[in-house]
Structures are given as C-alpha cells and as structure tokens.
Amino acid sequence: MPHFVYILEMLSGHYYVGSTGNLKRRIVEHFKGHGDKTTTDGGFKRLLYAESYPSRALAEHREYQIKGWSRAKKYSLINNNLSSLKSLSKSKS
C-alpha cells in the first residue's frame, strides 16, 4: 500500500508537511479539524503537493527531510522548479 508525503498551504500562508497512508482520508480529517494541532488551530487553504512512496518508512523519511527545508526550497518543490531546487540545495560553505 502506498504512503504519501504532502504539503498543505495554511490560512496563515505557512506550509504544513505531513505523511499518511491514505491521502484523501487525511485531507478530509484536516478539513474537519481532526488531527494535527497546527491544522486544527490554523486551518488550511488547499493541498499544494503530494508524493507517493512504497512504504511508510520511506514516506516518513522524506517528510522529515522536507520539513527541514527553507520555505524557498519547499516552494521550488511545489512548483517543480528543479533548477531552483538544485541551487537552493548547494552547500553554503
């Protein structure tokens, strides 16, 4: 069964990154105010992005990776801007 990593746009404009085994159900839960405190308290506008993985472990690994990214890097991922994503991934040292 596939697992998903997804990015929501919050009403505040922030991005929320999560993972789930059932994307449709999880979006409905967020919409109804169930689940994570961030989406329950802040509300969300829409689903911006989703990726599918063959296992929960891989999806969770990717979720934590994306959570560590800057807003600019997440924006590049959402918009499939690979050149910008690569330049934002380069080491600052």
Backbone as CSV, one residue per row, in Angstrom:
resi,resn,N_x,N_y,N_z,CA_x,CA_y,CA_z,C_x,C_y,C_z
1,MET,0.844,-1.188,0.000,0.000,0.000,0.000,0.887,1.249,0.000
2,PRO,0.627,2.188,-0.894,1.474,3.389,-0.948,1.243,4.316,0.244
3,HIS,2.255,5.086,0.537,2.184,6.143,1.541,2.537,7.453,0.858
4,PHE,2.057,8.539,1.411,2.197,9.830,0.764,2.845,10.849,1.687
5,VAL,3.603,11.747,1.079,4.098,12.946,1.728,3.342,14.083,1.046
6,TYR,2.849,15.033,1.827,2.046,16.098,1.247,2.378,17.442,1.887
7,ILE,2.065,18.504,1.161,2.254,19.863,1.658,0.925,20.601,1.520
8,LEU,0.475,21.170,2.646,-0.731,21.989,2.659,-0.341,23.452,2.793
9,GLU,-1.146,24.320,2.206,-0.998,25.753,2.443,-1.976,26.125,3.545
10,MET,-1.445,26.676,4.626,-2.265,27.068,5.761,-2.933,28.424,5.485
11,LEU,-4.000,28.740,6.215,-4.652,30.037,6.069,-3.681,31.174,6.371
12,SER,-2.715,30.909,7.238,-1.703,31.909,7.598,-0.667,32.113,6.490
13,GLY,-0.668,31.223,5.486,0.321,31.283,4.414,1.482,30.334,4.624
14,HIS,1.622,29.772,5.811,2.681,28.811,6.092,2.403,27.495,5.381
15,TYR,3.453,26.695,5.239,3.320,25.356,4.678,3.300,24.337,5.809
16,TYR,2.464,23.319,5.660,2.419,22.195,6.593,2.819,20.953,5.811
17,VAL,3.787,20.205,6.320,4.258,18.977,5.672,3.846,17.786,6.534
18,GLY,3.237,16.791,5.911,2.818,15.593,6.639,2.959,14.357,5.772
19,SER,2.671,13.203,6.385,2.673,11.943,5.635,1.504,11.101,6.114
20,THR,1.041,10.205,5.238,-0.127,9.388,5.542,-0.190,8.184,4.608
21,GLY,-0.925,7.180,5.017,-1.185,6.027,4.173,-2.423,6.199,3.315
22,ASN,-3.249,7.207,3.631,-4.475,7.454,2.872,-4.640,8.966,2.716
23,LEU,-4.192,9.490,1.614,-4.158,10.936,1.408,-5.551,11.558,1.425
24,LYS,-6.472,10.955,0.736,-7.832,11.505,0.673,-8.455,11.598,2.075
25,ARG,-8.346,10.512,2.835,-8.897,10.496,4.193,-8.229,11.554,5.070
26,ARG,-6.923,11.684,4.953,-6.169,12.622,5.801,-6.538,14.070,5.487
27,ILE,-6.743,14.393,4.222,-7.153,15.751,3.851,-8.538,16.046,4.437
28,VAL,-9.426,15.077,4.371,-10.767,15.250,4.961,-10.646,15.466,6.473
29,GLU,-9.768,14.710,7.131,-9.557,14.888,8.574,-9.060,16.301,8.884
30,HIS,-8.100,16.771,8.115,-7.601,18.138,8.309,-8.744,19.135,8.112
31,PHE,-9.538,18.936,7.065,-10.645,19.837,6.754,-11.663,19.892,7.898
32,LYS,-11.913,18.740,8.519,-12.872,18.662,9.616,-12.288,19.129,10.949
33,GLY,-10.982,19.439,10.953,-10.351,19.917,12.181,-9.837,18.814,13.077
34,HIS,-9.697,17.610,12.532,-9.158,16.492,13.307,-7.695,16.301,12.944
35,GLY,-6.922,15.860,13.907,-5.536,15.554,13.597,-4.568,16.527,14.222
36,ASP,-3.598,16.943,13.457,-2.509,17.776,13.947,-3.002,19.121,14.473
37,LYS,-2.433,19.553,15.591,-2.812,20.825,16.217,-2.598,22.010,15.281
38,THR,-1.554,21.965,14.489,-1.261,23.064,13.559,-2.411,23.294,12.593
39,THR,-2.920,22.237,11.985,-4.004,22.397,11.017,-5.347,22.590,11.712
40,THR,-5.509,22.028,12.903,-6.751,22.198,13.646,-6.910,23.653,14.078
41,ASP,-5.854,24.225,14.609,-5.908,25.606,15.098,-5.840,26.634,13.973
42,GLY,-5.037,26.345,12.952,-4.783,27.340,11.917,-5.631,27.238,10.675
43,GLY,-6.196,26.070,10.417,-6.948,25.859,9.189,-6.048,25.881,7.964
44,PHE,-6.500,25.275,6.894,-5.689,25.255,5.683,-6.522,25.642,4.484
45,LYS,-5.821,26.139,3.460,-6.482,26.558,2.225,-6.626,25.408,1.243
46,ARG,-5.484,24.722,1.011,-5.509,23.711,-0.043,-4.288,22.807,0.012
47,LEU,-4.415,21.683,-0.674,-3.307,20.762,-0.877,-2.470,21.309,-2.026
48,LEU,-1.182,21.498,-1.783,-0.294,22.054,-2.800,0.524,20.999,-3.531
49,TYR,0.851,19.901,-2.824,1.827,18.964,-3.375,1.687,17.616,-2.689
50,ALA,1.959,16.542,-3.425,1.986,15.201,-2.839,2.940,14.309,-3.622
51,GLU,3.604,13.417,-2.911,4.482,12.395,-3.490,4.057,11.044,-2.925
52,SER,4.211,9.992,-3.713,3.861,8.643,-3.291,5.127,7.818,-3.064
53,TYR,5.099,6.987,-2.016,6.226,6.097,-1.681,5.693,4.702,-1.399
54,PRO,6.512,3.673,-1.643,6.047,2.302,-1.456,5.938,1.867,0.010
55,SER,6.533,2.625,0.932,6.463,2.221,2.337,6.317,3.430,3.252
56,ARG,5.815,3.168,4.432,5.661,4.214,5.440,7.017,4.793,5.836
57,ALA,7.995,3.939,5.997,9.333,4.384,6.410,9.926,5.368,5.410
58,LEU,9.799,5.080,4.124,10.329,5.981,3.101,9.575,7.309,3.083
59,ALA,8.255,7.249,3.235,7.456,8.480,3.257,7.818,9.338,4.468
60,GLU,7.969,8.712,5.630,8.326,9.472,6.831,9.724,10.067,6.722
61,HIS,10.649,9.334,6.116,12.000,9.865,5.906,11.941,11.121,5.033
62,ARG,11.179,11.051,3.956,11.034,12.195,3.056,10.320,13.358,3.756
63,GLU,9.305,13.059,4.556,8.596,14.100,5.308,9.575,14.883,6.177
64,TYR,10.401,14.189,6.937,11.350,14.864,7.829,12.397,15.640,7.039
65,GLN,12.766,15.117,5.879,13.713,15.826,5.020,13.113,17.163,4.575
66,ILE,11.907,17.125,4.054,11.254,18.342,3.555,10.983,19.324,4.690
67,LYS,10.615,18.819,5.855,10.360,19.703,6.997,11.585,20.541,7.359
68,GLY,12.768,20.032,7.074,13.997,20.749,7.378,14.380,21.787,6.326
69,TRP,13.651,21.843,5.245,13.962,22.763,4.159,13.452,24.169,4.436
70,SER,14.050,25.123,3.753,13.578,26.511,3.806,12.258,26.617,3.045
71,ARG,11.552,27.707,3.285,10.307,27.958,2.560,10.573,28.045,1.049
72,ALA,11.675,28.698,0.674,12.020,28.851,-0.746,12.230,27.491,-1.412
73,LYS,12.865,26.586,-0.709,13.121,25.259,-1.267,11.809,24.473,-1.401
74,LYS,10.929,24.577,-0.404,9.618,23.921,-0.488,8.821,24.495,-1.662
75,TYR,8.878,25.811,-1.829,8.179,26.479,-2.936,8.679,25.937,-4.280
76,SER,9.978,25.764,-4.417,10.555,25.220,-5.651,10.062,23.795,-5.903
77,LEU,9.983,22.986,-4.846,9.475,21.618,-4.974,8.011,21.639,-5.428
78,ILE,7.198,22.444,-4.779,5.772,22.545,-5.107,5.574,22.931,-6.569
79,ASN,6.418,23.828,-7.060,6.297,24.335,-8.427,7.144,23.578,-9.442
80,ASN,7.724,22.459,-9.003,8.532,21.601,-9.866,9.640,22.382,-10.574
81,ASN,10.235,23.321,-9.858,11.322,24.136,-10.390,12.645,23.473,-9.998
82,LEU,13.066,22.519,-10.794,14.234,21.714,-10.450,15.532,22.505,-10.434
83,SER,15.679,23.470,-11.328,16.918,24.256,-11.331,17.036,25.091,-10.057
84,SER,15.951,25.694,-9.632,15.958,26.464,-8.387,16.165,25.539,-7.189
85,LEU,15.540,24.382,-7.220,15.678,23.415,-6.132,17.133,22.979,-5.991
86,LYS,17.802,22.741,-7.109,19.216,22.343,-7.081,20.095,23.461,-6.536
87,SER,19.852,24.700,-6.956,20.689,25.804,-6.465,20.463,26.056,-4.984
88,LEU,19.249,25.864,-4.509,18.950,26.033,-3.082,19.531,24.894,-2.246
89,SER,19.851,23.783,-2.895,20.409,22.621,-2.196,21.914,22.669,-2.061
90,LYS,22.555,23.576,-2.759,24.019,23.660,-2.693,24.475,24.136,-1.328
91,SER,25.571,23.579,-0.882,26.149,23.907,0.417,26.584,25.370,0.461
92,LYS,26.366,26.004,1.576,26.759,27.405,1.762,28.229,27.547,2.123
93,SER,28.903,26.434,2.411,30.313,26.509,2.832,31.266,26.560,1.677
